[in-house]
Amino acid sequence: MLPGLVDQWLAKLQTLRTREQVACVLIAARRCEPRASRWFEGQKPGPAHRDYVSCLERWVEGKASDKELDKAARPFDRRLDREIEYEPDLPGAMAAHALLDTEAIALGYSPEMLDEILRTAVFFSAAAFTGSQNVPVEVDTDRLSPAELTFIQDWWQECTRSLASLGP
């Protein structure tokens, strides 16, 4: 797979409505959910992540409000302020952060940073899924590993199957 396709897909992702963007990122984050779950369980508010995921899924379906999503994510706010590269379980932390990035996308935090938030969530999911110990922040797509590229290709195919707006 050509790394340039990743940039095209991420550009296309930015053109979608917010709920569709979150749905696509959630597809990536779900693929590394076991790693995220283990990381969350090691944190003080660990069990709250299931409530967050449930609320997020309802939000994507239009059955939960922005306020409910914000409240469900609150237990994790302080955890996201830490430098990820110092996490003992780096793949788990990246998986968790990718999942929690959905709140920033959903609620429109930093609209000027949307490209970076989307890119980071997808790249963190790919790195977590492959067990990478490298944090892919500000990564040029040419530097993604073959396994990460395969993850992203599979993710995009699932997004195009799931969302009619991405169809041919």
N, C-alpha and C positions, 0 to 999 in steps of 0.2 A: 504494500500500500504506500502511496506517495504521501509524505507528510503535508504537502500543500493542500491536500483534500481536507485535512483537519481544520486548517484555517478557513476554508470555504464553508465547512459544516458549522463551525462556531459563528461565522458571520451570518449564516442562515438562521441559526438559533436566536440571534439578537433581533431578527425581524418578526419573531413570533410574539403573540400576546403573552402577557406575564404568566398566566396559568399554564400555558403550553411550555414556556421556558422552564418553569418549576417542574412540570411533569417530566420533561426530558432529563433534567439534572437528577430528579428522583430515580429515574431508570438507571442512571450510572451509579448513584449512591446505593441503591438496593443490591446491586451486584456485589458490593463489598460489605453488606450489612453484617455478616458474622464478625468481621474484624471490628466494625464500629460498635457492635453490641458488647464485645469483650472489653473494648476501651471504656465505653460508658459505664459498664458494671464496675470498673475499677475507680470510678469517680464518685464523689459524695452524692450528687444528684442522679446517679446512674439509672435507676429504674424509671425516672421521668422521661427517658428518651423514647420509651414505647408510647407514652402519652403524646409526645411531640410528633412522632411518626404518624400516629392515628389522626391527630389534629391536622397535620400537613396533608394527608390523603383526603380528608374531608374538605380542606380548603381548596385543593385542586378541583374537587368535584363541585365546588360552590356551596358546600354544606357547612362550612365554618367561616367565621368572620376574621378579618384582619386582627381584631382585638384578641380573639381566642388564640390565634396563631402566635401572636406576640407573647401572650401569657404562657403558652405551652413552652416557648423557647427560653423564657426568663431564667430558669435554673441553670442554663448553660452559658449565660452571658460572660461571667467572669472567667470561665475556662477558656474561652476563645481569645482572651487578652494575652495569654501566655505565648511565648515563642515556641512554635511547633517543633523546631529542630532539637529542642531540649527534652522532648517527650521520650520516655523510655520505650514505649511501644509506638514507634513512628508510623508504621502502616495503619495501626488502629486509630491513631490521632488524625491521620489524613482522611481516613474513611469517615470519622465522626465530623470533622470540619466540613467535608464535602456535603454531608447530610444537613448540617446546620447552616451552610451557605444558602440553602433554599429559603430560609427566612429573609435574608437580605434581598434576595431576588423578588420574593413574593411581596414584601412590604415596601419595595422601592428604595431601600437604603442606598445611598450613594449612586444615583442614576448615572453620574459621570464615570463611575467605575464598573458599570455593568459588564462590559467586555471582560475585564480582569476577573470579576467575581465568577462569571460563567466559565471562563477558561480555567481558573483555579479549581473550581468544583469538579470539572470533568477530569482535569489532570491529576488532582488528588485522588479521585476515584480510581483512575487507571493505575496510579502508583501503588495505592493501597491494595488493589486487587492482585497486582503482580508481586506484592511483598517488597517493593522497592524501599531502600533506605535513603534514597535521595529525594529531597523535597523539591518538587517541580514548580518553584515560584519563578515567574518571569522566564519560563522555559520557551525557547524557540522550538517549534514543532520538529525541526530537524534533529533535535537532541533527545526526542522520545525514544525509548527502547522499542525493539520489535514487538515485545509482549505488550507494551503500553499502546502501541499503534493498533495491534490486533484488538485489544480491549475497546479502544475508541471506535474502530470500524464496526465491531459487533454492537456497541452501544448505539451508533448512528442508525444501523439497520433496524434495530428495535424501535428507535424513535420514529423512523419513517413508517414502520408498520403500525405503530400506535397512534400517530397523529395524521389525520387526513390532510392538514395544512402543509405537511412535508412531502406528500405524495408527488408522483410525477406530473 
